[in-house]
Amino acid sequence: MADLHWPPIDEEALQPLPPVLRAMVKALGFGRAIVFLQEYGGIPFTLPKLKDNKMGLMPDELARLRITLKQHLDADNRIALPKADKLLAYVRDQEITKHKDTESIVLQARKYHLTTRHVLNIRGQHRIAEKNASSYKRNLSLTKAEIEALLRLTYQAAATEGGNVYANLVHKLDKVNAQIDSFTGAQFDLF
């Protein structure tokens, strides 16, 4: 099994896909998985035990599918394969997002035979995902007492070490502290 040649796949690109689609793409690659699922997607599929070319699978493709689909097969080596449209929609959505800064909404709607509303929704989903990802990295929730303690520590560090970093932090914390004087016991987000 070590001599199998796996198609080059960006693991990060696979993450949004459902598990069975992810396994199919990992074994066959995006293009080959689309072709295979256009023929066999949406119906129960029995993974042949022997090297079988009647389904259009090469022996190495079949071996890779056995490995990646193993956890999804039932006792009779059957699996309900997803339709190719899921994978095609994923690829289309990635292209829309990739070219959102260089192609207009109307152009993308015509190019992919979608409504402008649908293109906006796809672009919006990408924007929300990016915002959530960056928000998890930046968002810090603190109580008023914690902000005041952090402000005291920052004042001390600014006095002893100086530097623009502490001065900027003191300025931001002072601003937040001034805004929350009327809120007791609440939590606030620092960005």
C-alpha positions in Angstrom: 0.0 0.0 0.0 3.0 2.3 0.6 3.6 2.5 -3.2 0.3 4.1 -4.0 0.5 7.4 -5.7 -1.9 9.9 -4.0 -3.2 12.9 -6.0 -1.8 16.2 -4.7 -4.6 17.7 -2.6 -4.6 20.8 -0.3 -5.8 19.4 3.0 -7.2 22.8 4.0 -9.3 22.9 0.9 -10.9 19.6 1.9 -12.0 20.7 5.4 -15.4 22.3 4.4 -16.4 19.1 2.5 -18.6 16.4 4.0 -16.6 13.4 5.2 -17.5 11.0 2.2 -16.8 13.7 -0.3 -13.5 14.5 1.4 -12.6 10.8 1.2 -13.5 10.7 -2.5 -11.4 13.7 -3.3 -8.5 12.6 -1.3 -8.5 9.2 -3.1 -9.2 10.5 -6.7 -8.5 14.2 -6.8 -11.1 16.9 -7.5 -11.4 16.4 -11.2 -11.5 12.6 -11.2 -14.0 12.6 -8.2 -16.3 14.9 -10.1 -16.3 12.6 -13.2 -16.8 9.5 -11.0 -19.6 11.0 -8.9 -21.4 12.3 -12.1 -21.7 8.6 -13.1 -22.2 6.9 -9.7 -23.3 9.6 -7.2 -26.7 9.5 -5.6 -27.0 5.7 -5.8 -25.8 2.9 -3.4 -22.4 1.9 -4.5 -20.6 -1.4 -3.7 -16.9 -1.0 -3.6 -15.5 -4.0 -5.6 -13.2 -6.4 -3.7 -11.2 -7.3 -6.8 -9.5 -5.0 -9.2 -12.3 -4.1 -11.5 -12.1 -1.7 -14.4 -15.8 -1.9 -15.4 -16.6 1.1 -13.2 -13.8 3.1 -14.8 -11.5 2.9 -11.8 -7.9 2.1 -12.2 -6.5 -0.4 -9.7 -4.6 2.3 -7.8 -7.7 4.4 -7.6 -9.7 1.5 -6.2 -7.0 0.8 -3.6 -7.0 4.4 -2.5 -10.8 4.4 -2.3 -10.7 1.3 -0.1 -8.4 3.1 2.3 -10.3 6.5 2.4 -13.8 5.1 2.4 -13.2 2.2 4.8 -14.8 3.9 7.8 -17.9 4.9 5.7 -18.6 1.4 4.2 -21.3 -0.9 5.7 -20.7 -4.6 6.3 -21.3 -5.4 2.6 -18.8 -2.8 1.4 -21.6 -0.5 0.3 -21.9 3.2 0.6 -24.4 5.9 -0.5 -22.3 8.2 -2.7 -23.1 11.9 -2.7 -24.1 13.4 -6.0 -21.5 15.4 -8.0 -23.4 18.6 -7.6 -22.2 19.0 -4.0 -18.6 18.9 -5.1 -19.3 21.1 -8.2 -21.1 23.7 -6.0 -18.1 23.7 -3.6 -15.6 24.2 -6.5 -17.9 26.9 -8.0 -18.2 28.7 -4.6 -14.4 28.6 -4.2 -14.0 30.2 -7.7 -16.6 32.9 -6.9 -14.8 33.7 -3.7 -11.4 33.6 -5.3 -12.4 36.1 -8.0 -14.7 38.4 -5.9 -12.3 41.3 -6.2 -11.7 41.0 -9.9 -15.2 40.0 -11.2 -18.4 41.8 -10.8 -21.5 40.2 -9.2 -23.4 40.4 -12.4 -20.5 38.8 -14.4 -20.3 35.9 -11.9 -24.0 35.4 -11.9 -24.0 35.1 -15.7 -20.8 33.0 -15.7 -22.2 30.4 -13.2 -25.9 30.7 -14.2 -26.9 32.0 -10.8 -28.9 34.9 -9.5 -27.1 38.0 -8.3 -28.6 37.3 -4.9 -27.1 33.8 -4.8 -23.6 35.2 -5.7 -24.0 37.8 -2.9 -24.9 35.0 -0.5 -21.9 32.9 -1.5 -19.6 36.0 -1.1 -21.3 36.8 2.2 -20.7 33.3 3.6 -17.1 33.6 2.8 -16.9 37.1 4.4 -18.6 35.7 7.6 -16.3 32.8 7.7 -13.3 35.1 7.4 -14.7 37.4 10.1 -15.4 34.6 12.5 -11.9 33.1 12.0 -10.2 36.4 12.7 -12.6 37.2 15.5 -11.6 34.0 17.3 -8.0 35.1 17.1 -8.6 38.7 18.2 -11.6 38.8 20.4 -11.0 39.1 24.2 -13.9 39.4 26.6 -13.2 41.1 29.9 -15.2 42.4 32.9 -14.9 46.0 34.0 -12.8 44.9 37.0 -10.4 43.0 34.7 -10.1 46.0 32.4 -9.3 48.3 35.3 -6.6 45.8 36.6 -5.1 45.5 33.1 -5.1 49.3 32.8 -3.2 49.6 36.1 -0.6 47.0 35.0 -0.3 48.8 31.6 0.3 52.2 33.3 3.0 50.6 35.4 4.7 49.0 32.4 4.5 52.3 30.4 6.1 54.2 33.3 9.0 51.7 33.7 9.6 50.5 30.2 8.1 53.3 28.0 7.5 52.6 24.3 4.6 53.1 21.9 3.1 49.7 22.5 2.2 50.5 26.1 1.2 54.0 25.3 -1.2 52.8 22.6 -2.6 50.1 25.0 -3.1 52.7 27.8 -5.0 54.9 25.3 -7.3 52.0 24.2 -7.9 50.8 27.7 -8.7 54.3 28.9 -11.2 54.7 26.1 -12.9 51.4 26.9 -12.9 52.2 30.6 -14.5 55.6 30.0 -17.2 54.0 27.9 -18.1 51.3 30.4 -18.4 53.4 33.6 -22.2 53.1 33.5 -22.2 49.3 33.1 -21.4 47.4 36.2 -20.8 43.6 36.1 -21.0 43.5 32.3 -18.4 42.0 30.0 -16.9 43.9 27.1 -15.0 42.8 24.0 -11.7 44.3 23.1 -10.6 44.2 19.5 
